[in-house]
Amino acid sequence: MEGEICIGMTGAGRATELHMNALLRFSEFPVRYKRIIARREEQVEAMRKRYGFEISSTDFEDLLNDEEIDVIDICTPPYVHEEMIEKALKAGKHVICEKPLTGYFGMPGDVAPIGDMVSKAFMYENILKSLERLRTIVNESGKKFMYAENFIYAPAIVKAAEIIKAKKSRILFAKGEESLKGSSSPVAGEWCKTGGGTFIRTGAHPLSAILWLKQQEAEAFGKKIRVTSVLADMGRVTPTLTDYEHRHIAARPRDVEDLGTVILTFSDKSKAVIMANDTLLGGSKNYVELYCNDTAINCTLTMADMMETYFLDEHGLDDVYISEMLPSKTGWNKPFLMDEIMRGYTDEIKDFMECIQYDREPKSGFDMAYLTAKVIYAAYMSAEVGHIVEL
């Protein structure tokens, strides 16, 4: 396409902040921030002013009916992703969608709370149907679907892929984790809103990164490598805490897991372990480690060691971002420097804007979104039945 790209944003939370901070670093060609919508009027108006959107409202239809908008960026809770994706594509808009692509959020007749009462095997069967339906919608739309998995664009992960392909290294074992003290989202503890707990909310990041890195390895050798089986163990430990013991942890799971460990087996006999926890204090931990036949690679997204600070008090620091998920800025900390760059958001948004402008496919597209969701729900089923799930 020619000229500026006109963006419509849906959502006004943390994901919107990350996407917009990344967009502010993009200057290759003009981008117009036309409309932003969210459910709460005060929140969406604050975001409009903060990032310079022209119009704010609370109705998603406003984005669909605006003929000037080229792409809709979906940064909402997961339970509305599928409906918004379908409507946006059918309205002739390109789509950027935050992870996860979709999930199981309940059906008529389900007994609540669904995370405890509905079989994960039933969820798995239904999520596969949803994924196939979405694939058809995306393929028939003629528009770009861009999956906002920032780990795939993080400089450390990208450099690891470059090394793997240059050396033709074999990834024999991979380990990844994203853990923190829980989510700030008010719906994070409800399966009907999030489609799961910490594993779909945070574990999706290292999972997608490892899946992508195995794809890069396969490409270097001119072959296919697929996930053949999933073995998972999930749990809910924070409800065992007293109010006093719970005081530093934000996780409040109702019917979702607050810790999970998943083992993947690939068709080349290699393995991967992905961990996600809502029980980690001291900030967020994001890493991917690769054990290869001729190299070892450790990718640290957070906490980084580029800078350290020590504060006795927080005077004057109200608007100074130090790092994510810290309850206090006092004492020793490791600030997030260029957070949107180091965690991949800037190159992610750059890729998406260029895909629209130059009519090419994104590095992170529907296939990655599909595979990640499929593996996540296979993991949930494995944790419930207590044995390996074959893919």
Buried (B, 14 or more C-beta within 10 A) or exposed (E): EEEEBBBBBBBBBBBBBBBBBBBBBBEEEEBBBBBBBBBEEEBBBBBBEEBEBEBBBEEBEBBBEBEEBBBBBBBBBBBBBBEBBBBBBEBEBBBBBBBBBBBBBBEEEBEBBBBEEBEBBBBBEBBBEBBEEBBEBBEEBEBBBBBBBBBBBBBBBBEBBEBBBEEEBBBEEBBBBBBBBBBEBEBBBBBBBBBBBBBBBBBBBBBBBBBBBBBBBBBBEEEEBEBBBBBBBBBBBBEEBEEEEBEEBBBBBBBBBBBBBBBBBBBBEBBBBBBBBBBBEBBBBBBBBBBBEEBEBEBBBBBBEEEEBEBEEEEEEEEEEBBBBBEEBBEEBBBBEEBBBBBBBBBBBBBBBBBBBEEEEBBBBBBBBBBBBBBBBBBBBBBBEEEBBEB
